[in-house]
């Protein structure tokens, strides 16, 4: 995450509550907004779990 309270964290590790807040406020423009929206959808629908394994391999 490039800005805010969670600056420096991987997008996948952002709390769902924070992603919900961002969704209500409106996604930032550009690529970061698209990536945040994707992470939100994956977490909101409960399908982000396989991605955690990829994050752990880093």
C-alpha positions in Angstrom: 0.0 0.0 0.0 1.6 3.2 -1.1 -0.2 5.7 1.2 -2.2 6.1 4.4 -2.3 4.2 7.6 -1.3 0.9 6.0 1.5 2.3 4.0 4.2 -0.3 3.1 1.9 -3.3 3.5 1.1 -5.8 0.8 -2.4 -5.1 -0.6 -3.5 -8.6 0.2 -2.8 -8.1 3.9 -5.1 -5.0 4.2 -8.0 -5.6 6.5 -11.3 -6.1 4.8 -12.8 -3.3 6.9 -10.4 -0.9 5.4 -11.1 -2.1 1.9 -14.8 -1.7 2.6 -14.2 1.9 3.7 -12.2 2.6 0.6 -14.9 1.1 -1.6 -17.5 3.4 0.0 -15.2 6.4 -0.4 -14.4 5.6 -4.0 -11.3 3.9 -5.3 -8.2 6.0 -6.0 -7.6 6.5 -9.7 -5.2 4.5 -11.8 -3.7 1.1 -11.3 -3.7 1.2 -7.5 -7.4 1.7 -7.5 -8.0 -1.2 -9.8 -5.7 -3.4 -7.7 -7.4 -2.4 -4.5 -10.8 -3.1 -6.0 -9.6 -6.5 -7.1 -8.3 -7.4 -3.7 -11.6 -6.2 -2.1 -13.6 -8.4 -4.4 -11.4 -11.4 -3.7 -11.6 -11.0 0.0 -15.2 -10.0 0.1 -16.1 -13.2 -1.8 -13.8 -15.4 0.3 -11.6 -16.5 -2.6 -8.3 -14.8 -1.6 -7.0 -17.7 0.4 -4.9 -19.3 -2.4 -3.1 -15.9 -2.8 -1.8 -16.0 0.7 0.4 -19.0 -0.2 1.9 -16.9 -3.0 2.6 -14.1 -0.6 4.3 -16.4 1.8 6.7 -17.5 -0.9 8.1 -14.0 -1.3 
